[in-house]
């Protein structure tokens, strides 16, 4: 496998794609750490340091922590890319769901490249609308009520240095701050959308997924530091340090191996094609298979279930804060919010049920057995032992129903495993998130897809892929010269917009620093 990574840098075209992708990812991380003009992120960071010391069991179980994971920490930094790429993903999901409702969109999805371009255009327009709404709500929350956004935040609370945390927004004009913040947040999400599309077209592919993955991996250094402190900075006399380290490494490998196995698992339905005469030639007669993935829905059911469980707790907390001054002795809203937020038996039962429901919901929208059966029938294919047409559609629906159940059970186990590690292994929640959960599912899936695309490049250039060992296959000198001549002719032109974006980000960061200083 190490030789495969080395071979990736030997192919000029692939090497330039890799460096181009790394440059765009670097820009995305820079934008995630440049504060918005008029925002001071130090009170937020100091507040969460106090929260980590208190070791709250509900850590990571709120909307803020869930959204901040997808933005790579940009939300808590009050950065230009605070909205992240999530508005574009939300718009894409909405367009996919609307395709199952509106026949016009369904026809566009089946028209090939022109239809996909039209849907992409609608998705971008919808992304702008979502960015304006979310950016306005975030700006209002930061300016007027940061406690509603960051649960428990109080500017008057005493920090680690013995001084009050202070206000997050330090801008002098509230109205100008609101307008400029909406513009900057919307522009930041559109820049991320453009970066993702450029990675997909001119880089190594999976642009949007890579942006999310790099954002999730931005917490990895802190998790490694916490794991190091847990193991090597243990109290004196602890003889189980080595055992703890080996158990954590072994458990991590088991979890990653299980995610890879189930993500790649398929049920292969055999398909036989009948022979047919076209002129004097005989076509068909081959046997193939139809792959049905066990985890067909991917990570989407976990995302939907987590978001739905977090919204009632957040809304009830807000309602509880509104009625806190009432003469009632008991605050029923806060009590009910704690039931949703606390990770007890009720939470896990509802969580598992929602994952199961959304797994079948996603499969029912995306997997179309009737269309697959019709396509097989038109091409002269059939499943052995099953009649073509309606009977084949029923058979595929029956098989996918059983596979979806197995995939939903696996997703539930992986989703709740970080909570189990957090409560039993006495580790920080930042470390526990890398033992499963939504982030780990996304990381493993994106890494597998990226390695598959890189392996395709290697095999096309007669190199061994990631799953094969051995040295590079022999090639003639003429073939080597042909490989060396595959350069990206417009590579210089691709870097020009990156330079302008880097300069713009630097200037915005300088403006934010000056406003913060004044």
One Martini backbone bead per residue (centre of mass of N, CA, C, O) as a GRO file, in nm:
protein
  518
    1UNK     BB    1   0.056   0.063  -0.019
    2UNK     BB    2   0.300   0.257  -0.011
    3UNK     BB    3   0.365   0.227  -0.312
    4UNK     BB    4   0.102   0.358  -0.411
    5UNK     BB    5   0.159   0.641  -0.298
    6UNK     BB    6   0.419   0.678  -0.459
    7UNK     BB    7   0.288   0.641  -0.745
    8UNK     BB    8   0.108   0.897  -0.739
    9UNK     BB    9   0.374   1.091  -0.777
   10UNK     BB   10   0.463   0.973  -1.074
   11UNK     BB   11   0.206   1.102  -1.187
   12UNK     BB   12   0.153   1.401  -1.311
   13UNK     BB   13  -0.155   1.428  -1.311
   14UNK     BB   14  -0.204   1.317  -1.022
   15UNK     BB   15  -0.015   1.508  -0.871
   16UNK     BB   16  -0.168   1.771  -0.945
   17UNK     BB   17  -0.438   1.689  -0.822
   18UNK     BB   18  -0.338   1.662  -0.532
   19UNK     BB   19  -0.221   1.950  -0.495
   20UNK     BB   20  -0.481   2.096  -0.567
   21UNK     BB   21  -0.650   1.979  -0.335
   22UNK     BB   22  -0.469   2.073  -0.098
   23UNK     BB   23  -0.498   2.377  -0.158
   24UNK     BB   24  -0.807   2.392  -0.115
   25UNK     BB   25  -0.809   2.280   0.175
   26UNK     BB   26  -0.637   2.504   0.292
   27UNK     BB   27  -0.837   2.734   0.237
   28UNK     BB   28  -1.065   2.615   0.410
   29UNK     BB   29  -0.901   2.629   0.682
   30UNK     BB   30  -0.848   2.931   0.683
   31UNK     BB   31  -1.152   3.023   0.679
   32UNK     BB   32  -1.207   2.863   0.965
   33UNK     BB   33  -0.993   3.096   1.124
   34UNK     BB   34  -1.145   3.361   1.035
   35UNK     BB   35  -1.285   3.612   1.167
   36UNK     BB   36  -1.534   3.804   1.198
   37UNK     BB   37  -1.630   4.112   1.178
   38UNK     BB   38  -1.690   4.180   1.523
   39UNK     BB   39  -1.555   3.907   1.636
   40UNK     BB   40  -1.494   3.728   1.951
   41UNK     BB   41  -1.382   3.394   2.017
   42UNK     BB   42  -1.265   3.371   2.312
   43UNK     BB   43  -1.522   3.322   2.490
   44UNK     BB   44  -1.595   3.051   2.361
   45UNK     BB   45  -1.336   2.894   2.421
   46UNK     BB   46  -1.341   2.939   2.731
   47UNK     BB   47  -1.614   2.806   2.781
   48UNK     BB   48  -1.530   2.516   2.671
   49UNK     BB   49  -1.307   2.475   2.880
   50UNK     BB   50  -1.497   2.471   3.121
   51UNK     BB   51  -1.674   2.236   3.015
   52UNK     BB   52  -1.448   2.020   3.010
   53UNK     BB   53  -1.392   2.025   3.317
   54UNK     BB   54  -1.693   1.931   3.392
   55UNK     BB   55  -1.784   1.689   3.222
   56UNK     BB   56  -2.031   1.662   3.036
   57UNK     BB   57  -2.271   1.421   2.930
   58UNK     BB   58  -2.395   1.630   2.696
   59UNK     BB   59  -2.167   1.629   2.519
   60UNK     BB   60  -2.249   1.661   2.181
   61UNK     BB   61  -2.593   1.684   2.221
   62UNK     BB   62  -2.603   1.933   2.034
   63UNK     BB   63  -2.638   2.138   1.770
   64UNK     BB   64  -2.370   2.283   1.784
   65UNK     BB   65  -2.180   2.033   1.790
   66UNK     BB   66  -2.290   1.904   1.529
   67UNK     BB   67  -2.232   2.147   1.338
   68UNK     BB   68  -1.930   2.195   1.412
   69UNK     BB   69  -1.825   1.931   1.288
   70UNK     BB   70  -1.893   2.010   0.981
   71UNK     BB   71  -1.717   2.295   1.005
   72UNK     BB   72  -1.440   2.252   1.162
   73UNK     BB   73  -1.486   2.488   1.398
   74UNK     BB   74  -1.604   2.758   1.267
   75UNK     BB   75  -1.841   2.828   1.454
   76UNK     BB   76  -1.668   2.873   1.724
   77UNK     BB   77  -1.479   3.092   1.567
   78UNK     BB   78  -1.640   3.297   1.397
   79UNK     BB   79  -1.619   3.245   1.093
   80UNK     BB   80  -1.653   3.268   0.755
   81UNK     BB   81  -1.712   2.933   0.759
   82UNK     BB   82  -1.954   2.872   0.967
   83UNK     BB   83  -2.164   2.723   0.771
   84UNK     BB   84  -2.030   2.585   0.555
   85UNK     BB   85  -2.158   2.307   0.349
   86UNK     BB   86  -2.455   2.254   0.450
   87UNK     BB   87  -2.641   2.420   0.259
   88UNK     BB   88  -2.573   2.248   0.007
   89UNK     BB   89  -2.663   1.976   0.122
   90UNK     BB   90  -2.952   2.057   0.183
   91UNK     BB   91  -3.024   2.129  -0.109
   92UNK     BB   92  -2.966   1.849  -0.229
   93UNK     BB   93  -3.171   1.691  -0.058
   94UNK     BB   94  -3.421   1.850  -0.141
   95UNK     BB   95  -3.401   1.785  -0.445
   96UNK     BB   96  -3.423   1.477  -0.414
   97UNK     BB   97  -3.700   1.476  -0.270
   98UNK     BB   98  -3.853   1.643  -0.491
   99UNK     BB   99  -3.816   1.428  -0.720
  100UNK     BB  100  -4.043   1.235  -0.576
  101UNK     BB  101  -4.284   1.460  -0.617
  102UNK     BB  102  -4.187   1.601  -0.881
  103UNK     BB  103  -4.201   1.532  -1.216
  104UNK     BB  104  -4.010   1.746  -1.336
  105UNK     BB  105  -3.754   1.659  -1.176
  106UNK     BB  106  -3.756   1.363  -1.263
  107UNK     BB  107  -3.705   1.426  -1.564
  108UNK     BB  108  -3.435   1.573  -1.525
  109UNK     BB  109  -3.284   1.323  -1.398
  110UNK     BB  110  -3.337   1.153  -1.690
  111UNK     BB  111  -3.177   1.353  -1.913
  112UNK     BB  112  -2.899   1.385  -1.802
  113UNK     BB  113  -2.682   1.634  -1.834
  114UNK     BB  114  -2.887   1.871  -1.867
  115UNK     BB  115  -3.053   1.801  -1.611
  116UNK     BB  116  -2.818   1.820  -1.405
  117UNK     BB  117  -2.751   2.117  -1.458
  118UNK     BB  118  -3.026   2.228  -1.373
  119UNK     BB  119  -3.023   2.116  -1.083
  120UNK     BB  120  -2.760   2.261  -1.000
  121UNK     BB  121  -2.875   2.542  -1.031
  122UNK     BB  122  -3.104   2.515  -0.824
  123UNK     BB  123  -2.916   2.442  -0.585
  124UNK     BB  124  -2.767   2.714  -0.574
  125UNK     BB  125  -3.009   2.893  -0.520
  126UNK     BB  126  -3.094   2.746  -0.258
  127UNK     BB  127  -2.828   2.801  -0.106
  128UNK     BB  128  -2.860   3.107  -0.084
  129UNK     BB  129  -3.119   3.105   0.083
  130UNK     BB  130  -3.010   2.940   0.323
  131UNK     BB  131  -2.776   3.132   0.392
  132UNK     BB  132  -2.946   3.383   0.460
  133UNK     BB  133  -3.104   3.253   0.691
  134UNK     BB  134  -2.873   3.135   0.866
  135UNK     BB  135  -2.705   3.396   0.884
  136UNK     BB  136  -2.921   3.567   1.027
  137UNK     BB  137  -2.958   3.386   1.278
  138UNK     BB  138  -2.662   3.387   1.370
  139UNK     BB  139  -2.629   3.694   1.401
  140UNK     BB  140  -2.857   3.734   1.608
  141UNK     BB  141  -2.743   3.541   1.823
  142UNK     BB  142  -2.469   3.685   1.863
  143UNK     BB  143  -2.590   3.972   1.933
  144UNK     BB  144  -2.845   3.909   2.140
  145UNK     BB  145  -2.837   3.560   2.203
  146UNK     BB  146  -2.590   3.347   2.287
  147UNK     BB  147  -2.744   3.147   2.482
  148UNK     BB  148  -2.924   3.014   2.251
  149UNK     BB  149  -2.673   2.893   2.100
  150UNK     BB  150  -2.503   2.868   2.374
  151UNK     BB  151  -2.540   2.663   2.615
  152UNK     BB  152  -2.477   2.859   2.911
  153UNK     BB  153  -2.399   3.131   2.816
  154UNK     BB  154  -2.212   3.397   3.000
  155UNK     BB  155  -2.053   3.698   3.003
  156UNK     BB  156  -2.030   3.706   3.338
  157UNK     BB  157  -1.858   3.476   3.352
  158UNK     BB  158  -1.597   3.319   3.498
  159UNK     BB  159  -1.291   3.253   3.404
  160UNK     BB  160  -0.970   3.131   3.413
  161UNK     BB  161  -0.854   3.443   3.475
  162UNK     BB  162  -1.093   3.587   3.662
  163UNK     BB  163  -1.267   3.687   3.425
  164UNK     BB  164  -1.490   3.778   3.223
  165UNK     BB  165  -1.579   3.671   2.916
  166UNK     BB  166  -1.771   3.835   2.748
  167UNK     BB  167  -1.833   3.948   2.445
  168UNK     BB  168  -1.862   3.850   2.113
  169UNK     BB  169  -1.966   4.119   2.015
  170UNK     BB  170  -1.761   4.425   1.908
  171UNK     BB  171  -1.939   4.593   1.753
  172UNK     BB  172  -2.073   4.919   1.719
  173UNK     BB  173  -2.278   4.827   1.486
  174UNK     BB  174  -2.549   4.622   1.463
  175UNK     BB  175  -2.652   4.659   1.169
  176UNK     BB  176  -2.383   4.626   1.020
  177UNK     BB  177  -2.319   4.347   1.134
  178UNK     BB  178  -2.561   4.200   1.012
  179UNK     BB  179  -2.502   4.251   0.712
  180UNK     BB  180  -2.203   4.158   0.692
  181UNK     BB  181  -2.245   3.869   0.802
  182UNK     BB  182  -2.433   3.764   0.585
  183UNK     BB  183  -2.239   3.812   0.350
  184UNK     BB  184  -1.996   3.646   0.455
  185UNK     BB  185  -2.140   3.374   0.500
  186UNK     BB  186  -2.243   3.335   0.214
  187UNK     BB  187  -1.969   3.357   0.073
  188UNK     BB  188  -1.832   3.120   0.221
  189UNK     BB  189  -2.021   2.896   0.116
  190UNK     BB  190  -1.971   2.952  -0.188
  191UNK     BB  191  -1.670   2.894  -0.179
  192UNK     BB  192  -1.697   2.600  -0.085
  193UNK     BB  193  -1.862   2.509  -0.326
  194UNK     BB  194  -1.644   2.577  -0.536
  195UNK     BB  195  -1.421   2.400  -0.419
  196UNK     BB  196  -1.570   2.132  -0.446
  197UNK     BB  197  -1.609   2.144  -0.757
  198UNK     BB  198  -1.305   2.162  -0.827
  199UNK     BB  199  -1.224   1.892  -0.701
  200UNK     BB  200  -1.412   1.720  -0.879
  201UNK     BB  201  -1.301   1.820  -1.164
  202UNK     BB  202  -0.960   1.875  -1.096
  203UNK     BB  203  -0.927   1.663  -0.897
  204UNK     BB  204  -0.994   1.362  -0.703
  205UNK     BB  205  -1.263   1.415  -0.585
  206UNK     BB  206  -1.502   1.452  -0.355
  207UNK     BB  207  -1.525   1.752  -0.254
  208UNK     BB  208  -1.745   1.776  -0.033
  209UNK     BB  209  -1.650   1.533   0.137
  210UNK     BB  210  -1.361   1.639   0.194
  211UNK     BB  211  -1.443   1.891   0.352
  212UNK     BB  212  -1.582   1.736   0.582
  213UNK     BB  213  -1.347   1.550   0.663
  214UNK     BB  214  -1.141   1.771   0.735
  215UNK     BB  215  -1.317   1.897   0.954
  216UNK     BB  216  -1.327   1.647   1.138
  217UNK     BB  217  -1.003   1.608   1.151
  218UNK     BB  218  -0.941   1.872   1.319
  219UNK     BB  219  -0.989   1.704   1.603
  220UNK     BB  220  -0.752   1.498   1.619
  221UNK     BB  221  -0.523   1.635   1.783
  222UNK     BB  222  -0.692   1.662   2.044
  223UNK     BB  223  -0.752   1.361   2.076
  224UNK     BB  224  -0.455   1.273   2.099
  225UNK     BB  225  -0.392   1.443   2.348
  226UNK     BB  226  -0.602   1.309   2.534
  227UNK     BB  227  -0.492   1.020   2.503
  228UNK     BB  228  -0.211   1.079   2.610
  229UNK     BB  229  -0.301   1.182   2.891
  230UNK     BB  230  -0.453   0.920   2.974
  231UNK     BB  231  -0.196   0.726   2.950
  232UNK     BB  232   0.090   0.900   3.016
  233UNK     BB  233  -0.066   1.092   3.256
  234UNK     BB  234  -0.099   0.908   3.478
  235UNK     BB  235  -0.107   0.805   3.770
  236UNK     BB  236   0.074   0.687   4.001
  237UNK     BB  237   0.056   0.324   3.994
  238UNK     BB  238  -0.050   0.263   3.708
  239UNK     BB  239  -0.054  -0.068   3.554
  240UNK     BB  240  -0.278  -0.011   3.296
  241UNK     BB  241  -0.158   0.152   3.059
  242UNK     BB  242  -0.088  -0.057   2.840
  243UNK     BB  243  -0.367  -0.187   2.829
  244UNK     BB  244  -0.523   0.065   2.743
  245UNK     BB  245  -0.372   0.118   2.481
  246UNK     BB  246  -0.430  -0.156   2.344
  247UNK     BB  247  -0.741  -0.139   2.362
  248UNK     BB  248  -0.780   0.121   2.196
  249UNK     BB  249  -0.644   0.027   1.937
  250UNK     BB  250  -0.807  -0.233   1.894
  251UNK     BB  251  -1.090  -0.099   1.894
  252UNK     BB  252  -1.039   0.090   1.657
  253UNK     BB  253  -0.982  -0.133   1.445
  254UNK     BB  254  -1.254  -0.278   1.474
  255UNK     BB  255  -1.438  -0.044   1.395
  256UNK     BB  256  -1.316   0.016   1.118
  257UNK     BB  257  -1.348  -0.271   1.004
  258UNK     BB  258  -1.659  -0.280   1.034
  259UNK     BB  259  -1.726  -0.037   0.856
  260UNK     BB  260  -1.592  -0.144   0.599
  261UNK     BB  261  -1.747  -0.411   0.571
  262UNK     BB  262  -2.039  -0.288   0.558
  263UNK     BB  263  -1.991  -0.077   0.334
  264UNK     BB  264  -1.891  -0.315   0.121
  265UNK     BB  265  -2.134  -0.474   0.140
  266UNK     BB  266  -2.295  -0.734  -0.065
  267UNK     BB  267  -2.571  -0.835  -0.272
  268UNK     BB  268  -2.563  -1.079  -0.522
  269UNK     BB  269  -2.758  -1.073  -0.804
  270UNK     BB  270  -2.831  -1.282  -1.039
  271UNK     BB  271  -2.777  -1.238  -1.401
  272UNK     BB  272  -2.944  -1.324  -1.706
  273UNK     BB  273  -2.876  -1.325  -2.057
  274UNK     BB  274  -3.022  -1.347  -2.345
  275UNK     BB  275  -3.028  -1.459  -2.656
  276UNK     BB  276  -2.957  -1.272  -2.967
  277UNK     BB  277  -3.040  -1.175  -3.301
  278UNK     BB  278  -2.816  -0.962  -3.512
  279UNK     BB  279  -2.831  -1.085  -3.786
  280UNK     BB  280  -2.525  -1.276  -3.757
  281UNK     BB  281  -2.532  -1.204  -3.459
  282UNK     BB  282  -2.460  -1.283  -3.112
  283UNK     BB  283  -2.629  -1.180  -2.826
  284UNK     BB  284  -2.550  -1.249  -2.519
  285UNK     BB  285  -2.541  -1.501  -2.253
  286UNK     BB  286  -2.465  -1.365  -2.004
  287UNK     BB  287  -2.334  -1.335  -1.672
  288UNK     BB  288  -2.441  -1.158  -1.382
  289UNK     BB  289  -2.476  -0.885  -1.140
  290UNK     BB  290  -2.661  -0.732  -0.862
  291UNK     BB  291  -2.572  -0.483  -0.649
  292UNK     BB  292  -2.654  -0.485  -0.293
  293UNK     BB  293  -2.641  -0.283  -0.036
  294UNK     BB  294  -2.653  -0.291   0.299
  295UNK     BB  295  -2.566   0.028   0.320
  296UNK     BB  296  -2.751   0.224   0.130
  297UNK     BB  297  -2.793   0.500   0.309
  298UNK     BB  298  -2.567   0.533   0.498
  299UNK     BB  299  -2.549   0.835   0.699
  300UNK     BB  300  -2.835   0.971   0.685
  301UNK     BB  301  -3.002   0.847   0.926
  302UNK     BB  302  -2.818   0.965   1.150
  303UNK     BB  303  -2.855   1.262   1.084
  304UNK     BB  304  -3.161   1.276   1.109
  305UNK     BB  305  -3.189   1.160   1.398
  306UNK     BB  306  -3.010   1.367   1.545
  307UNK     BB  307  -3.161   1.625   1.463
  308UNK     BB  308  -3.444   1.548   1.578
  309UNK     BB  309  -3.342   1.507   1.879
  310UNK     BB  310  -3.227   1.807   1.915
  311UNK     BB  311  -3.465   2.003   1.868
  312UNK     BB  312  -3.649   1.959   2.119
  313UNK     BB  313  -3.435   2.040   2.329
  314UNK     BB  314  -3.386   2.328   2.225
  315UNK     BB  315  -3.681   2.432   2.238
  316UNK     BB  316  -3.729   2.367   2.542
  317UNK     BB  317  -3.508   2.548   2.653
  318UNK     BB  318  -3.619   2.812   2.542
  319UNK     BB  319  -3.891   2.787   2.688
  320UNK     BB  320  -3.773   2.765   2.975
  321UNK     BB  321  -3.637   3.047   2.972
  322UNK     BB  322  -3.912   3.206   2.935
  323UNK     BB  323  -4.050   3.056   3.212
  324UNK     BB  324  -3.853   3.109   3.459
  325UNK     BB  325  -4.024   3.368   3.590
  326UNK     BB  326  -4.233   3.200   3.689
  327UNK     BB  327  -4.422   3.080   3.969
  328UNK     BB  328  -4.339   2.812   3.907
  329UNK     BB  329  -4.163   2.549   4.049
  330UNK     BB  330  -4.183   2.389   3.782
  331UNK     BB  331  -3.999   2.309   3.483
  332UNK     BB  332  -4.120   2.129   3.226
  333UNK     BB  333  -3.932   2.198   2.986
  334UNK     BB  334  -3.660   2.121   3.113
  335UNK     BB  335  -3.734   1.831   3.186
  336UNK     BB  336  -3.799   1.741   2.892
  337UNK     BB  337  -3.520   1.817   2.776
  338UNK     BB  338  -3.358   1.613   2.953
  339UNK     BB  339  -3.485   1.362   2.828
  340UNK     BB  340  -3.367   1.414   2.542
  341UNK     BB  341  -3.060   1.470   2.623
  342UNK     BB  342  -3.038   1.232   2.781
  343UNK     BB  343  -2.854   0.916   2.776
  344UNK     BB  344  -3.088   0.695   2.776
  345UNK     BB  345  -3.321   0.462   2.708
  346UNK     BB  346  -3.506   0.657   2.556
  347UNK     BB  347  -3.301   0.767   2.356
  348UNK     BB  348  -3.214   0.491   2.224
  349UNK     BB  349  -3.489   0.401   2.124
  350UNK     BB  350  -3.553   0.647   1.946
  351UNK     BB  351  -3.294   0.642   1.780
  352UNK     BB  352  -3.326   0.358   1.656
  353UNK     BB  353  -3.606   0.411   1.528
  354UNK     BB  354  -3.516   0.645   1.340
  355UNK     BB  355  -3.303   0.491   1.180
  356UNK     BB  356  -3.499   0.282   1.067
  357UNK     BB  357  -3.695   0.475   0.926
  358UNK     BB  358  -3.480   0.631   0.747
  359UNK     BB  359  -3.375   0.391   0.596
  360UNK     BB  360  -3.644   0.321   0.450
  361UNK     BB  361  -3.694   0.601   0.334
  362UNK     BB  362  -3.438   0.624   0.156
  363UNK     BB  363  -3.481   0.363  -0.006
  364UNK     BB  364  -3.766   0.435  -0.121
  365UNK     BB  365  -3.645   0.676  -0.293
  366UNK     BB  366  -3.371   0.554  -0.434
  367UNK     BB  367  -3.500   0.270  -0.462
  368UNK     BB  368  -3.606   0.114  -0.785
  369UNK     BB  369  -3.740  -0.184  -0.870
  370UNK     BB  370  -3.917  -0.129  -1.121
  371UNK     BB  371  -3.699   0.001  -1.298
  372UNK     BB  372  -3.497  -0.233  -1.288
  373UNK     BB  373  -3.686  -0.448  -1.409
  374UNK     BB  374  -3.735  -0.301  -1.678
  375UNK     BB  375  -3.439  -0.288  -1.771
  376UNK     BB  376  -3.394  -0.592  -1.777
  377UNK     BB  377  -3.619  -0.659  -1.980
  378UNK     BB  378  -3.515  -0.482  -2.220
  379UNK     BB  379  -3.213  -0.639  -2.206
  380UNK     BB  380  -3.271  -0.956  -2.146
  381UNK     BB  381  -3.298  -0.980  -1.834
  382UNK     BB  382  -3.267  -1.218  -1.551
  383UNK     BB  383  -3.367  -1.390  -1.271
  384UNK     BB  384  -3.314  -1.681  -1.153
  385UNK     BB  385  -3.643  -1.799  -1.074
  386UNK     BB  386  -3.759  -1.522  -1.195
  387UNK     BB  387  -3.983  -1.327  -1.317
  388UNK     BB  388  -4.033  -1.090  -1.515
  389UNK     BB  389  -4.093  -0.780  -1.374
  390UNK     BB  390  -4.293  -0.783  -1.108
  391UNK     BB  391  -4.143  -1.020  -0.967
  392UNK     BB  392  -3.867  -0.881  -0.960
  393UNK     BB  393  -3.952  -0.636  -0.791
  394UNK     BB  394  -4.037  -0.800  -0.541
  395UNK     BB  395  -3.767  -0.936  -0.491
  396UNK     BB  396  -3.595  -0.679  -0.454
  397UNK     BB  397  -3.764  -0.563  -0.221
  398UNK     BB  398  -3.720  -0.801  -0.025
  399UNK     BB  399  -3.412  -0.790  -0.010
  400UNK     BB  400  -3.383  -0.487   0.073
  401UNK     BB  401  -3.538  -0.509   0.339
  402UNK     BB  402  -3.335  -0.696   0.483
  403UNK     BB  403  -3.080  -0.522   0.441
  404UNK     BB  404  -3.183  -0.267   0.590
  405UNK     BB  405  -3.201  -0.393   0.868
  406UNK     BB  406  -2.900  -0.457   0.898
  407UNK     BB  407  -2.801  -0.164   0.850
  408UNK     BB  408  -2.957  -0.031   1.089
  409UNK     BB  409  -2.823  -0.190   1.316
  410UNK     BB  410  -2.538  -0.097   1.255
  411UNK     BB  411  -2.585   0.210   1.282
  412UNK     BB  412  -2.675   0.204   1.577
  413UNK     BB  413  -2.416   0.084   1.698
  414UNK     BB  414  -2.222   0.308   1.593
  415UNK     BB  415  -2.375   0.560   1.716
  416UNK     BB  416  -2.360   0.452   2.035
  417UNK     BB  417  -2.056   0.387   2.096
  418UNK     BB  418  -1.939   0.661   2.201
  419UNK     BB  419  -2.112   0.663   2.461
  420UNK     BB  420  -1.995   0.405   2.581
  421UNK     BB  421  -1.702   0.508   2.596
  422UNK     BB  422  -1.755   0.767   2.764
  423UNK     BB  423  -1.880   0.608   3.023
  424UNK     BB  424  -1.656   0.359   3.059
  425UNK     BB  425  -1.347   0.484   2.977
  426UNK     BB  426  -1.281   0.776   3.070
  427UNK     BB  427  -1.325   0.979   2.825
  428UNK     BB  428  -1.339   1.200   2.602
  429UNK     BB  429  -1.556   1.298   2.356
  430UNK     BB  430  -1.338   1.348   2.141
  431UNK     BB  431  -1.238   1.052   2.146
  432UNK     BB  432  -1.511   0.893   2.112
  433UNK     BB  433  -1.586   0.989   1.815
  434UNK     BB  434  -1.348   0.784   1.693
  435UNK     BB  435  -1.554   0.516   1.774
  436UNK     BB  436  -1.770   0.652   1.586
  437UNK     BB  437  -2.031   0.763   1.430
  438UNK     BB  438  -2.073   1.003   1.201
  439UNK     BB  439  -1.777   1.083   1.146
  440UNK     BB  440  -1.664   0.795   1.092
  441UNK     BB  441  -1.847   0.723   0.855
  442UNK     BB  442  -1.749   0.951   0.670
  443UNK     BB  443  -1.447   0.895   0.665
  444UNK     BB  444  -1.450   0.605   0.556
  445UNK     BB  445  -1.616   0.655   0.297
  446UNK     BB  446  -1.430   0.872   0.168
  447UNK     BB  447  -1.165   0.713   0.168
  448UNK     BB  448  -1.264   0.483  -0.012
  449UNK     BB  449  -1.339   0.656  -0.259
  450UNK     BB  450  -1.061   0.786  -0.301
  451UNK     BB  451  -0.900   0.521  -0.337
  452UNK     BB  452  -1.062   0.427  -0.582
  453UNK     BB  453  -0.979   0.662  -0.770
  454UNK     BB  454  -0.672   0.626  -0.749
  455UNK     BB  455  -0.672   0.334  -0.854
  456UNK     BB  456  -0.772   0.401  -1.135
  457UNK     BB  457  -0.524   0.562  -1.218
  458UNK     BB  458  -0.314   0.338  -1.175
  459UNK     BB  459  -0.435   0.125  -1.371
  460UNK     BB  460  -0.421   0.308  -1.627
  461UNK     BB  461  -0.084   0.327  -1.571
  462UNK     BB  462   0.024   0.040  -1.475
  463UNK     BB  463  -0.039   0.019  -1.172
  464UNK     BB  464  -0.056  -0.062  -0.860
  465UNK     BB  465  -0.269  -0.085  -0.621
  466UNK     BB  466  -0.379  -0.094  -0.287
  467UNK     BB  467  -0.458  -0.428  -0.306
  468UNK     BB  468  -0.157  -0.462  -0.414
  469UNK     BB  469   0.141  -0.627  -0.450
  470UNK     BB  470   0.434  -0.488  -0.570
  471UNK     BB  471   0.578  -0.394  -0.839
  472UNK     BB  472   0.620  -0.229  -1.108
  473UNK     BB  473   0.534  -0.254  -1.409
  474UNK     BB  474   0.642  -0.297  -1.712
  475UNK     BB  475   0.774  -0.043  -1.936
  476UNK     BB  476   0.810   0.137  -2.193
  477UNK     BB  477   0.956   0.421  -2.307
  478UNK     BB  478   0.713   0.526  -2.469
  479UNK     BB  479   0.511   0.510  -2.235
  480UNK     BB  480   0.659   0.703  -2.048
  481UNK     BB  481   0.640   0.946  -2.237
  482UNK     BB  482   0.330   0.951  -2.239
  483UNK     BB  483   0.297   1.010  -1.936
  484UNK     BB  484   0.469   1.274  -1.921
  485UNK     BB  485   0.267   1.429  -2.133
  486UNK     BB  486   0.040   1.439  -1.897
  487UNK     BB  487  -0.061   1.752  -1.876
  488UNK     BB  488  -0.188   2.040  -1.737
  489UNK     BB  489  -0.244   2.308  -1.935
  490UNK     BB  490  -0.439   2.476  -1.714
  491UNK     BB  491  -0.289   2.501  -1.432
  492UNK     BB  492  -0.225   2.804  -1.410
  493UNK     BB  493  -0.526   2.897  -1.427
  494UNK     BB  494  -0.621   2.755  -1.158
  495UNK     BB  495  -0.447   2.947  -0.955
  496UNK     BB  496  -0.562   3.233  -0.980
  497UNK     BB  497  -0.822   3.219  -0.796
  498UNK     BB  498  -0.662   3.135  -0.541
  499UNK     BB  499  -0.502   3.396  -0.503
  500UNK     BB  500  -0.747   3.583  -0.467
  501UNK     BB  501  -0.867   3.437  -0.222
  502UNK     BB  502  -0.622   3.461  -0.035
  503UNK     BB  503  -0.617   3.773  -0.034
  504UNK     BB  504  -0.906   3.814   0.071
  505UNK     BB  505  -0.868   3.661   0.340
  506UNK     BB  506  -0.641   3.840   0.446
  507UNK     BB  507  -0.800   4.108   0.448
  508UNK     BB  508  -1.028   4.013   0.634
  509UNK     BB  509  -0.843   3.942   0.871
  510UNK     BB  510  -0.728   4.229   0.905
  511UNK     BB  511  -0.998   4.369   0.963
  512UNK     BB  512  -1.075   4.200   1.212
  513UNK     BB  513  -0.825   4.282   1.380
  514UNK     BB  514  -0.874   4.589   1.382
  515UNK     BB  515  -1.159   4.583   1.508
  516UNK     BB  516  -1.068   4.435   1.765
  517UNK     BB  517  -0.857   4.652   1.860
  518UNK     BB  518  -1.077   4.897   1.858
   0.00000   0.00000   0.00000
